[in-house]
Amino acid sequence: MPPTKKPKISICITQEQKKILEEWAESETRSISNLVNHLIEQGIQKYIQKKANKQ
């Protein structure tokens, strides 16, 4: 797989949050990175929808 050109970000989370993300990702057969990307995308869509409803 070729290297990605996507921007990267770093975050700090607790051990408990990491453990939960690992379990969640495994339950959905995803990597943690893919799961977090999916959650961010869902959040962005909600934000865009909420913003559009205010206009």
N, C-alpha and C positions, 0 to 999 in steps of 0.2 A: 504494500500500500504506500503510495507516494506521500511525502510530508504535506501537511495541510497548510494553507495560506490564511486560515482563519485566525483572527486575533485571539490571544489568550489572556485570561485573567486569573488572578489568585485570590483565594479567600481563606480565612481562618475559621475553623469550626471546632466544636468540642469533640472529645472522644465519643461521647454518647451519640451526637449527631452523625458522626462518621459511621459508627456501628449500625445505626438505623438506616442510613443511606446504602450501606453495603447489603444489608438484609433485603431492603426494598428492591435494589437493583437486581440482586440475585433472583428474587421472586418473579421479576419480569424479564429475566434472561437478558439483561442490559448491563453495560458497564456503568460505573458510578458517573462518569463523565457524560455518557449518553442520557442517563436518567436526569441529571441536573440540567443538561441542555434542554431536555423535554419540559421540565418544570419551569424553566425560565421562559421558554416559548409560550407555554400556557399562560403564565403571568403577563407577558407582553400582550398577548391577544386580549386578555381581560382588561388590561389598562387601555388599550386602543379602543375597545368597545365602550368602556366607561367614558372615556374622553369624547367619543363620537356622540354618545347619548346626551352629554352636557351641552352640545352645540345646537 
